[in-house]
Amino acid sequence: MKRPPQVARLTGTAWTSHVERDGWHHFHVVGVSRREGAWVAELAASCDSSRRVSVDAADLLKHRGWDSGWTPLNLPTG
């Protein structure tokens, strides 16, 4: 099945997760595949490419829990 245009353009894009995932917030998309009827994006942590997470591509495209690009984090100090 051919990928929708929005999904096809995800590979190589950068994203910031609203929550820590596998110890990281900043990721880039290394691949997109079809699993169980949904498009799934595989993301690698920007500072440790061995750390990978898989998320529903629709969550990225609709910005559910993700910001496009690597955005600064407003983490509490102290």
PDB file of N, CA, C and O in Angstrom:
ATOM      1  N   MET A   1       0.839  -1.179   0.000  1.00  0.00           N
ATOM      2  CA  MET A   1       0.000   0.000   0.000  1.00  0.00           C
ATOM      3  C   MET A   1       0.884   1.243   0.000  1.00  0.00           C
ATOM      4  O   MET A   1       1.850   1.328   0.759  1.00  0.00           O
ATOM      5  N   LYS A   2       0.556   2.181  -0.833  1.00  0.00           N
ATOM      6  CA  LYS A   2       1.323   3.419  -0.963  1.00  0.00           C
ATOM      7  C   LYS A   2       1.076   4.319   0.252  1.00  0.00           C
ATOM      8  O   LYS A   2      -0.044   4.428   0.749  1.00  0.00           O
ATOM      9  N   ARG A   3       2.152   4.958   0.713  1.00  0.00           N
ATOM     10  CA  ARG A   3       2.047   5.854   1.867  1.00  0.00           C
ATOM     11  C   ARG A   3       1.348   7.150   1.478  1.00  0.00           C
ATOM     12  O   ARG A   3       1.575   7.678   0.389  1.00  0.00           O
ATOM     13  N   PRO A   4       0.493   7.667   2.370  1.00  0.00           N
ATOM     14  CA  PRO A   4      -0.080   8.990   2.135  1.00  0.00           C
ATOM     15  C   PRO A   4       1.039  10.032   2.097  1.00  0.00           C
ATOM     16  O   PRO A   4       2.062   9.841   2.755  1.00  0.00           O
ATOM     17  N   PRO A   5       0.879  11.127   1.349  1.00  0.00           N
ATOM     18  CA  PRO A   5       1.949  12.108   1.214  1.00  0.00           C
ATOM     19  C   PRO A   5       2.485  12.642   2.541  1.00  0.00           C
ATOM     20  O   PRO A   5       3.693  12.832   2.684  1.00  0.00           O
ATOM     21  N   GLN A   6       1.600  12.889   3.516  1.00  0.00           N
ATOM     22  CA  GLN A   6       2.047  13.422   4.799  1.00  0.00           C
ATOM     23  C   GLN A   6       2.957  12.422   5.506  1.00  0.00           C
ATOM     24  O   GLN A   6       3.964  12.818   6.094  1.00  0.00           O
ATOM     25  N   VAL A   7       2.626  11.155   5.459  1.00  0.00           N
ATOM     26  CA  VAL A   7       3.408  10.108   6.118  1.00  0.00           C
ATOM     27  C   VAL A   7       4.746   9.938   5.404  1.00  0.00           C
ATOM     28  O   VAL A   7       5.774   9.753   6.055  1.00  0.00           O
ATOM     29  N   ALA A   8       4.743   9.999   4.093  1.00  0.00           N
ATOM     30  CA  ALA A   8       5.970   9.819   3.315  1.00  0.00           C
ATOM     31  C   ALA A   8       6.993  10.903   3.637  1.00  0.00           C
ATOM     32  O   ALA A   8       8.197  10.663   3.547  1.00  0.00           O
ATOM     33  N   ARG A   9       6.529  12.087   4.008  1.00  0.00           N
ATOM     34  CA  ARG A   9       7.442  13.198   4.306  1.00  0.00           C
ATOM     35  C   ARG A   9       7.969  13.190   5.734  1.00  0.00           C
ATOM     36  O   ARG A   9       8.792  14.041   6.073  1.00  0.00           O
ATOM     37  N   LEU A  10       7.536  12.276   6.576  1.00  0.00           N
ATOM     38  CA  LEU A  10       7.981  12.257   7.972  1.00  0.00           C
ATOM     39  C   LEU A  10       9.447  11.852   8.129  1.00  0.00           C
ATOM     40  O   LEU A  10      10.138  12.372   9.006  1.00  0.00           O
ATOM     41  N   THR A  11       9.924  10.945   7.303  1.00  0.00           N
ATOM     42  CA  THR A  11      11.289  10.441   7.457  1.00  0.00           C
ATOM     43  C   THR A  11      12.292  11.596   7.402  1.00  0.00           C
ATOM     44  O   THR A  11      12.287  12.408   6.477  1.00  0.00           O
ATOM     45  N   GLY A  12      13.147  11.641   8.419  1.00  0.00           N
ATOM     46  CA  GLY A  12      14.171  12.669   8.508  1.00  0.00           C
ATOM     47  C   GLY A  12      13.771  13.900   9.300  1.00  0.00           C
ATOM     48  O   GLY A  12      14.612  14.763   9.556  1.00  0.00           O
ATOM     49  N   THR A  13      12.506  14.005   9.695  1.00  0.00           N
ATOM     50  CA  THR A  13      12.062  15.180  10.430  1.00  0.00           C
ATOM     51  C   THR A  13      12.386  15.057  11.913  1.00  0.00           C
ATOM     52  O   THR A  13      12.524  13.951  12.436  1.00  0.00           O
ATOM     53  N   ALA A  14      12.508  16.194  12.584  1.00  0.00           N
ATOM     54  CA  ALA A  14      12.847  16.252  14.006  1.00  0.00           C
ATOM     55  C   ALA A  14      11.591  16.536  14.827  1.00  0.00           C
ATOM     56  O   ALA A  14      10.692  17.250  14.383  1.00  0.00           O
ATOM     57  N   TRP A  15      11.545  15.959  16.041  1.00  0.00           N
ATOM     58  CA  TRP A  15      10.380  16.098  16.913  1.00  0.00           C
ATOM     59  C   TRP A  15      10.805  16.191  18.366  1.00  0.00           C
ATOM     60  O   TRP A  15      11.828  15.636  18.767  1.00  0.00           O
ATOM     61  N   THR A  16       9.996  16.909  19.154  1.00  0.00           N
ATOM     62  CA  THR A  16      10.202  16.998  20.598  1.00  0.00           C
ATOM     63  C   THR A  16       8.976  16.427  21.280  1.00  0.00           C
ATOM     64  O   THR A  16       7.853  16.862  21.026  1.00  0.00           O
ATOM     65  N   SER A  17       9.199  15.442  22.153  1.00  0.00           N
ATOM     66  CA  SER A  17       8.114  14.819  22.902  1.00  0.00           C
ATOM     67  C   SER A  17       7.778  15.666  24.122  1.00  0.00           C
ATOM     68  O   SER A  17       8.671  16.211  24.769  1.00  0.00           O
ATOM     69  N   HIS A  18       6.483  15.775  24.435  1.00  0.00           N
ATOM     70  CA  HIS A  18       6.055  16.506  25.625  1.00  0.00           C
ATOM     71  C   HIS A  18       6.442  15.766  26.898  1.00  0.00           C
ATOM     72  O   HIS A  18       6.575  16.378  27.958  1.00  0.00           O
ATOM     73  N   VAL A  19       6.623  14.461  26.798  1.00  0.00           N
ATOM     74  CA  VAL A  19       7.024  13.650  27.949  1.00  0.00           C
ATOM     75  C   VAL A  19       8.312  12.907  27.615  1.00  0.00           C
ATOM     76  O   VAL A  19       8.610  12.655  26.447  1.00  0.00           O
ATOM     77  N   GLU A  20       9.058  12.567  28.633  1.00  0.00           N
ATOM     78  CA  GLU A  20      10.294  11.824  28.430  1.00  0.00           C
ATOM     79  C   GLU A  20       9.971  10.423  27.910  1.00  0.00           C
ATOM     80  O   GLU A  20       9.103   9.739  28.451  1.00  0.00           O
ATOM     81  N   ARG A  21      10.665  10.009  26.875  1.00  0.00           N
ATOM     82  CA  ARG A  21      10.470   8.683  26.293  1.00  0.00           C
ATOM     83  C   ARG A  21      11.819   7.986  26.225  1.00  0.00           C
ATOM     84  O   ARG A  21      12.735   8.441  25.539  1.00  0.00           O
ATOM     85  N   ASP A  22      11.926   6.895  26.933  1.00  0.00           N
ATOM     86  CA  ASP A  22      13.175   6.127  26.985  1.00  0.00           C
ATOM     87  C   ASP A  22      14.355   7.011  27.384  1.00  0.00           C
ATOM     88  O   ASP A  22      15.481   6.815  26.927  1.00  0.00           O
ATOM     89  N   GLY A  23      14.072   7.991  28.249  1.00  0.00           N
ATOM     90  CA  GLY A  23      15.114   8.865  28.759  1.00  0.00           C
ATOM     91  C   GLY A  23      15.378  10.118  27.943  1.00  0.00           C
ATOM     92  O   GLY A  23      16.265  10.894  28.297  1.00  0.00           O
ATOM     93  N   TRP A  24      14.639  10.342  26.864  1.00  0.00           N
ATOM     94  CA  TRP A  24      14.902  11.464  25.966  1.00  0.00           C
ATOM     95  C   TRP A  24      13.626  12.213  25.589  1.00  0.00           C
ATOM     96  O   TRP A  24      12.517  11.696  25.729  1.00  0.00           O
ATOM     97  N   HIS A  25      13.809  13.436  25.110  1.00  0.00           N
ATOM     98  CA  HIS A  25      12.704  14.260  24.601  1.00  0.00           C
ATOM     99  C   HIS A  25      12.856  14.560  23.112  1.00  0.00           C
ATOM    100  O   HIS A  25      11.851  14.717  22.419  1.00  0.00           O
ATOM    101  N   HIS A  26      14.094  14.643  22.600  1.00  0.00           N
ATOM    102  CA  HIS A  26      14.341  15.055  21.214  1.00  0.00           C
ATOM    103  C   HIS A  26      14.652  13.837  20.340  1.00  0.00           C
ATOM    104  O   HIS A  26      15.525  13.029  20.657  1.00  0.00           O
ATOM    105  N   PHE A  27      13.914  13.731  19.232  1.00  0.00           N
ATOM    106  CA  PHE A  27      14.005  12.569  18.345  1.00  0.00           C
ATOM    107  C   PHE A  27      13.999  13.009  16.884  1.00  0.00           C
ATOM    108  O   PHE A  27      13.654  14.147  16.565  1.00  0.00           O
ATOM    109  N   HIS A  28      14.389  12.086  16.001  1.00  0.00           N
ATOM    110  CA  HIS A  28      14.202  12.281  14.567  1.00  0.00           C
ATOM    111  C   HIS A  28      13.656  10.972  13.988  1.00  0.00           C
ATOM    112  O   HIS A  28      13.969   9.883  14.469  1.00  0.00           O
ATOM    113  N   VAL A  29      12.837  11.105  12.950  1.00  0.00           N
ATOM    114  CA  VAL A  29      12.179   9.946  12.340  1.00  0.00           C
ATOM    115  C   VAL A  29      13.173   9.225  11.430  1.00  0.00           C
ATOM    116  O   VAL A  29      13.741   9.824  10.516  1.00  0.00           O
ATOM    117  N   VAL A  30      13.375   7.932  11.691  1.00  0.00           N
ATOM    118  CA  VAL A  30      14.302   7.147  10.876  1.00  0.00           C
ATOM    119  C   VAL A  30      13.569   6.217   9.913  1.00  0.00           C
ATOM    120  O   VAL A  30      14.185   5.661   9.004  1.00  0.00           O
ATOM    121  N   GLY A  31      12.282   6.047  10.098  1.00  0.00           N
ATOM    122  CA  GLY A  31      11.526   5.196   9.186  1.00  0.00           C
ATOM    123  C   GLY A  31      10.043   5.192   9.506  1.00  0.00           C
ATOM    124  O   GLY A  31       9.624   5.511  10.619  1.00  0.00           O
ATOM    125  N   VAL A  32       9.257   4.821   8.499  1.00  0.00           N
ATOM    126  CA  VAL A  32       7.805   4.721   8.652  1.00  0.00           C
ATOM    127  C   VAL A  32       7.374   3.409   8.037  1.00  0.00           C
ATOM    128  O   VAL A  32       7.799   3.060   6.935  1.00  0.00           O
ATOM    129  N   SER A  33       6.520   2.677   8.755  1.00  0.00           N
ATOM    130  CA  SER A  33       6.032   1.400   8.235  1.00  0.00           C
ATOM    131  C   SER A  33       4.569   1.221   8.597  1.00  0.00           C
ATOM    132  O   SER A  33       4.017   1.958   9.413  1.00  0.00           O
ATOM    133  N   ARG A  34       3.959   0.236   7.979  1.00  0.00           N
ATOM    134  CA  ARG A  34       2.545  -0.071   8.229  1.00  0.00           C
ATOM    135  C   ARG A  34       2.482  -1.274   9.155  1.00  0.00           C
ATOM    136  O   ARG A  34       3.025  -2.333   8.843  1.00  0.00           O
ATOM    137  N   ARG A  35       1.821  -1.111  10.294  1.00  0.00           N
ATOM    138  CA  ARG A  35       1.659  -2.204  11.257  1.00  0.00           C
ATOM    139  C   ARG A  35       0.222  -2.238  11.743  1.00  0.00           C
ATOM    140  O   ARG A  35      -0.322  -1.233  12.199  1.00  0.00           O
ATOM    141  N   GLU A  36      -0.374  -3.397  11.637  1.00  0.00           N
ATOM    142  CA  GLU A  36      -1.733  -3.618  12.146  1.00  0.00           C
ATOM    143  C   GLU A  36      -2.708  -2.540  11.682  1.00  0.00           C
ATOM    144  O   GLU A  36      -3.529  -2.060  12.464  1.00  0.00           O
ATOM    145  N   GLY A  37      -2.616  -2.166  10.422  1.00  0.00           N
ATOM    146  CA  GLY A  37      -3.565  -1.227   9.838  1.00  0.00           C
ATOM    147  C   GLY A  37      -3.284   0.238  10.094  1.00  0.00           C
ATOM    148  O   GLY A  37      -4.062   1.094   9.671  1.00  0.00           O
ATOM    149  N   ALA A  38      -2.184   0.553  10.781  1.00  0.00           N
ATOM    150  CA  ALA A  38      -1.860   1.958  11.070  1.00  0.00           C
ATOM    151  C   ALA A  38      -0.422   2.245  10.634  1.00  0.00           C
ATOM    152  O   ALA A  38       0.413   1.343  10.579  1.00  0.00           O
ATOM    153  N   TRP A  39      -0.151   3.505  10.329  1.00  0.00           N
ATOM    154  CA  TRP A  39       1.210   3.917   9.996  1.00  0.00           C
ATOM    155  C   TRP A  39       1.955   4.191  11.286  1.00  0.00           C
ATOM    156  O   TRP A  39       1.462   4.919  12.149  1.00  0.00           O
ATOM    157  N   VAL A  40       3.131   3.617  11.423  1.00  0.00           N
ATOM    158  CA  VAL A  40       3.944   3.741  12.623  1.00  0.00           C
ATOM    159  C   VAL A  40       5.280   4.374  12.246  1.00  0.00           C
ATOM    160  O   VAL A  40       5.934   3.955  11.292  1.00  0.00           O
ATOM    161  N   ALA A  41       5.671   5.391  13.013  1.00  0.00           N
ATOM    162  CA  ALA A  41       6.955   6.053  12.793  1.00  0.00           C
ATOM    163  C   ALA A  41       7.954   5.534  13.823  1.00  0.00           C
ATOM    164  O   ALA A  41       7.649   5.453  15.012  1.00  0.00           O
ATOM    165  N   GLU A  42       9.153   5.184  13.352  1.00  0.00           N
ATOM    166  CA  GLU A  42      10.222   4.803  14.261  1.00  0.00           C
ATOM    167  C   GLU A  42      11.124   6.016  14.434  1.00  0.00           C
ATOM    168  O   GLU A  42      11.628   6.576  13.461  1.00  0.00           O
ATOM    169  N   LEU A  43      11.320   6.412  15.686  1.00  0.00           N
ATOM    170  CA  LEU A  43      12.122   7.589  15.996  1.00  0.00           C
ATOM    171  C   LEU A  43      13.357   7.179  16.783  1.00  0.00           C
ATOM    172  O   LEU A  43      13.302   6.278  17.621  1.00  0.00           O
ATOM    173  N   ALA A  44      14.472   7.849  16.505  1.00  0.00           N
ATOM    174  CA  ALA A  44      15.721   7.637  17.237  1.00  0.00           C
ATOM    175  C   ALA A  44      16.003   8.898  18.043  1.00  0.00           C
ATOM    176  O   ALA A  44      15.789  10.013  17.568  1.00  0.00           O
ATOM    177  N   ALA A  45      16.485   8.707  19.270  1.00  0.00           N
ATOM    178  CA  ALA A  45      16.844   9.855  20.100  1.00  0.00           C
ATOM    179  C   ALA A  45      17.961  10.635  19.413  1.00  0.00           C
ATOM    180  O   ALA A  45      18.872  10.046  18.830  1.00  0.00           O
ATOM    181  N   SER A  46      17.888  11.946  19.483  1.00  0.00           N
ATOM    182  CA  SER A  46      18.860  12.776  18.762  1.00  0.00           C
ATOM    183  C   SER A  46      20.277  12.623  19.307  1.00  0.00           C
ATOM    184  O   SER A  46      21.239  12.744  18.549  1.00  0.00           O
ATOM    185  N   CYS A  47      20.425  12.362  20.599  1.00  0.00           N
ATOM    186  CA  CYS A  47      21.766  12.244  21.198  1.00  0.00           C
ATOM    187  C   CYS A  47      22.245  10.804  21.323  1.00  0.00           C
ATOM    188  O   CYS A  47      23.418  10.568  21.613  1.00  0.00           O
ATOM    189  N   ASP A  48      21.363   9.848  21.111  1.00  0.00           N
ATOM    190  CA  ASP A  48      21.720   8.429  21.239  1.00  0.00           C
ATOM    191  C   ASP A  48      20.867   7.640  20.263  1.00  0.00           C
ATOM    192  O   ASP A  48      19.771   7.199  20.610  1.00  0.00           O
ATOM    193  N   SER A  49      21.360   7.459  19.041  1.00  0.00           N
ATOM    194  CA  SER A  49      20.547   6.827  17.995  1.00  0.00           C
ATOM    195  C   SER A  49      20.214   5.369  18.291  1.00  0.00           C
ATOM    196  O   SER A  49      19.389   4.781  17.592  1.00  0.00           O
ATOM    197  N   SER A  50      20.835   4.768  19.314  1.00  0.00           N
ATOM    198  CA  SER A  50      20.475   3.400  19.675  1.00  0.00           C
ATOM    199  C   SER A  50      19.163   3.360  20.468  1.00  0.00           C
ATOM    200  O   SER A  50      18.551   2.300  20.602  1.00  0.00           O
ATOM    201  N   ARG A  51      18.735   4.507  20.989  1.00  0.00           N
ATOM    202  CA  ARG A  51      17.459   4.594  21.705  1.00  0.00           C
ATOM    203  C   ARG A  51      16.369   4.860  20.679  1.00  0.00           C
ATOM    204  O   ARG A  51      16.345   5.914  20.043  1.00  0.00           O
ATOM    205  N   ARG A  52      15.476   3.907  20.523  1.00  0.00           N
ATOM    206  CA  ARG A  52      14.410   4.018  19.520  1.00  0.00           C
ATOM    207  C   ARG A  52      13.050   3.864  20.161  1.00  0.00           C
ATOM    208  O   ARG A  52      12.882   3.087  21.100  1.00  0.00           O
ATOM    209  N   VAL A  53      12.085   4.600  19.657  1.00  0.00           N
ATOM    210  CA  VAL A  53      10.693   4.466  20.071  1.00  0.00           C
ATOM    211  C   VAL A  53       9.835   4.411  18.816  1.00  0.00           C
ATOM    212  O   VAL A  53      10.189   4.991  17.790  1.00  0.00           O
ATOM    213  N   SER A  54       8.720   3.720  18.899  1.00  0.00           N
ATOM    214  CA  SER A  54       7.757   3.655  17.798  1.00  0.00           C
ATOM    215  C   SER A  54       6.473   4.326  18.253  1.00  0.00           C
ATOM    216  O   SER A  54       5.968   4.050  19.341  1.00  0.00           O
ATOM    217  N   VAL A  55       5.950   5.203  17.419  1.00  0.00           N
ATOM    218  CA  VAL A  55       4.706   5.905  17.739  1.00  0.00           C
ATOM    219  C   VAL A  55       3.804   5.908  16.518  1.00  0.00           C
ATOM    220  O   VAL A  55       4.268   5.765  15.386  1.00  0.00           O
ATOM    221  N   ASP A  56       2.528   6.071  16.756  1.00  0.00           N
ATOM    222  CA  ASP A  56       1.558   6.186  15.677  1.00  0.00           C
ATOM    223  C   ASP A  56       1.879   7.457  14.894  1.00  0.00           C
ATOM    224  O   ASP A  56       1.971   8.535  15.482  1.00  0.00           O
ATOM    225  N   ALA A  57       2.049   7.348  13.592  1.00  0.00           N
ATOM    226  CA  ALA A  57       2.388   8.504  12.757  1.00  0.00           C
ATOM    227  C   ALA A  57       1.328   9.597  12.868  1.00  0.00           C
ATOM    228  O   ALA A  57       1.646  10.780  12.753  1.00  0.00           O
ATOM    229  N   ALA A  58       0.079   9.213  13.088  1.00  0.00           N
ATOM    230  CA  ALA A  58      -0.994  10.201  13.227  1.00  0.00           C
ATOM    231  C   ALA A  58      -0.760  11.094  14.437  1.00  0.00           C
ATOM    232  O   ALA A  58      -1.130  12.268  14.411  1.00  0.00           O
ATOM    233  N   ASP A  59      -0.151  10.564  15.502  1.00  0.00           N
ATOM    234  CA  ASP A  59       0.145  11.387  16.681  1.00  0.00           C
ATOM    235  C   ASP A  59       1.126  12.500  16.329  1.00  0.00           C
ATOM    236  O   ASP A  59       0.989  13.624  16.811  1.00  0.00           O
ATOM    237  N   LEU A  60       2.111  12.190  15.494  1.00  0.00           N
ATOM    238  CA  LEU A  60       3.054  13.221  15.061  1.00  0.00           C
ATOM    239  C   LEU A  60       2.361  14.245  14.172  1.00  0.00           C
ATOM    240  O   LEU A  60       2.499  15.452  14.371  1.00  0.00           O
ATOM    241  N   LEU A  61       1.621  13.754  13.198  1.00  0.00           N
ATOM    242  CA  LEU A  61       0.986  14.649  12.227  1.00  0.00           C
ATOM    243  C   LEU A  61      -0.054  15.561  12.868  1.00  0.00           C
ATOM    244  O   LEU A  61      -0.264  16.682  12.404  1.00  0.00           O
ATOM    245  N   LYS A  62      -0.707  15.091  13.930  1.00  0.00           N
ATOM    246  CA  LYS A  62      -1.729  15.898  14.610  1.00  0.00           C
ATOM    247  C   LYS A  62      -1.185  16.568  15.864  1.00  0.00           C
ATOM    248  O   LYS A  62      -1.933  17.193  16.616  1.00  0.00           O
ATOM    249  N   HIS A  63       0.135  16.434  16.090  1.00  0.00           N
ATOM    250  CA  HIS A  63       0.823  17.057  17.220  1.00  0.00           C
ATOM    251  C   HIS A  63       0.220  16.656  18.568  1.00  0.00           C
ATOM    252  O   HIS A  63       0.090  17.481  19.472  1.00  0.00           O
ATOM    253  N   ARG A  64      -0.142  15.384  18.688  1.00  0.00           N
ATOM    254  CA  ARG A  64      -0.654  14.854  19.955  1.00  0.00           C
ATOM    255  C   ARG A  64       0.530  14.382  20.792  1.00  0.00           C
ATOM    256  O   ARG A  64       1.026  13.270  20.609  1.00  0.00           O
ATOM    257  N   GLY A  65       0.976  15.233  21.708  1.00  0.00           N
ATOM    258  CA  GLY A  65       2.094  14.889  22.562  1.00  0.00           C
ATOM    259  C   GLY A  65       3.453  15.181  21.952  1.00  0.00           C
ATOM    260  O   GLY A  65       4.477  14.841  22.544  1.00  0.00           O
ATOM    261  N   TRP A  66       3.483  15.806  20.777  1.00  0.00           N
ATOM    262  CA  TRP A  66       4.728  16.082  20.057  1.00  0.00           C
ATOM    263  C   TRP A  66       4.710  17.482  19.470  1.00  0.00           C
ATOM    264  O   TRP A  66       3.662  17.976  19.055  1.00  0.00           O
ATOM    265  N   ASP A  67       5.877  18.123  19.437  1.00  0.00           N
ATOM    266  CA  ASP A  67       6.072  19.383  18.725  1.00  0.00           C
ATOM    267  C   ASP A  67       7.042  19.115  17.587  1.00  0.00           C
ATOM    268  O   ASP A  67       8.005  18.368  17.756  1.00  0.00           O
ATOM    269  N   SER A  68       6.797  19.714  16.437  1.00  0.00           N
ATOM    270  CA  SER A  68       7.729  19.525  15.328  1.00  0.00           C
ATOM    271  C   SER A  68       8.999  20.331  15.595  1.00  0.00           C
ATOM    272  O   SER A  68       8.947  21.427  16.152  1.00  0.00           O
ATOM    273  N   GLY A  69      10.123  19.779  15.194  1.00  0.00           N
ATOM    274  CA  GLY A  69      11.417  20.405  15.441  1.00  0.00           C
ATOM    275  C   GLY A  69      11.921  20.067  16.839  1.00  0.00           C
ATOM    276  O   GLY A  69      11.241  19.412  17.629  1.00  0.00           O
ATOM    277  N   TRP A  70      13.113  20.527  17.113  1.00  0.00           N
ATOM    278  CA  TRP A  70      13.681  20.336  18.446  1.00  0.00           C
ATOM    279  C   TRP A  70      13.476  21.637  19.199  1.00  0.00           C
ATOM    280  O   TRP A  70      14.208  22.607  19.005  1.00  0.00           O
ATOM    281  N   THR A  71      12.477  21.642  20.055  1.00  0.00           N
ATOM    282  CA  THR A  71      12.129  22.840  20.809  1.00  0.00           C
ATOM    283  C   THR A  71      12.757  22.810  22.188  1.00  0.00           C
ATOM    284  O   THR A  71      12.959  21.733  22.749  1.00  0.00           O
ATOM    285  N   PRO A  72      13.074  23.980  22.751  1.00  0.00           N
ATOM    286  CA  PRO A  72      13.646  24.029  24.095  1.00  0.00           C
ATOM    287  C   PRO A  72      12.654  23.469  25.115  1.00  0.00           C
ATOM    288  O   PRO A  72      11.440  23.625  24.976  1.00  0.00           O
ATOM    289  N   LEU A  73      13.189  22.828  26.120  1.00  0.00           N
ATOM    290  CA  LEU A  73      12.359  22.259  27.174  1.00  0.00           C
ATOM    291  C   LEU A  73      12.272  23.236  28.337  1.00  0.00           C
ATOM    292  O   LEU A  73      13.273  23.840  28.721  1.00  0.00           O
ATOM    293  N   ASN A  74      11.091  23.389  28.890  1.00  0.00           N
ATOM    294  CA  ASN A  74      10.896  24.218  30.073  1.00  0.00           C
ATOM    295  C   ASN A  74      10.835  23.314  31.286  1.00  0.00           C
ATOM    296  O   ASN A  74       9.776  23.107  31.879  1.00  0.00           O
ATOM    297  N   LEU A  75      11.998  22.777  31.645  1.00  0.00           N
ATOM    298  CA  LEU A  75      12.071  21.863  32.764  1.00  0.00           C
ATOM    299  C   LEU A  75      12.310  22.632  34.058  1.00  0.00           C
ATOM    300  O   LEU A  75      13.027  23.633  34.062  1.00  0.00           O
ATOM    301  N   PRO A  76      11.710  22.168  35.165  1.00  0.00           N
ATOM    302  CA  PRO A  76      11.924  22.849  36.447  1.00  0.00           C
ATOM    303  C   PRO A  76      13.391  22.716  36.873  1.00  0.00           C
ATOM    304  O   PRO A  76      14.026  21.688  36.636  1.00  0.00           O
ATOM    305  N   THR A  77      13.905  23.750  37.491  1.00  0.00           N
ATOM    306  CA  THR A  77      15.279  23.719  37.982  1.00  0.00           C
ATOM    307  C   THR A  77      15.283  23.547  39.488  1.00  0.00           C
ATOM    308  O   THR A  77      14.319  23.893  40.172  1.00  0.00           O
ATOM    309  N   GLY A  78      16.364  23.017  39.983  1.00  0.00           N
ATOM    310  CA  GLY A  78      16.515  22.904  41.427  1.00  0.00           C
ATOM    311  C   GLY A  78      16.194  21.628  41.942  1.00  0.00           C
ATOM    312  O   GLY A  78      16.283  21.410  43.150  1.00  0.00           O
TER     313      GLY A  78
END
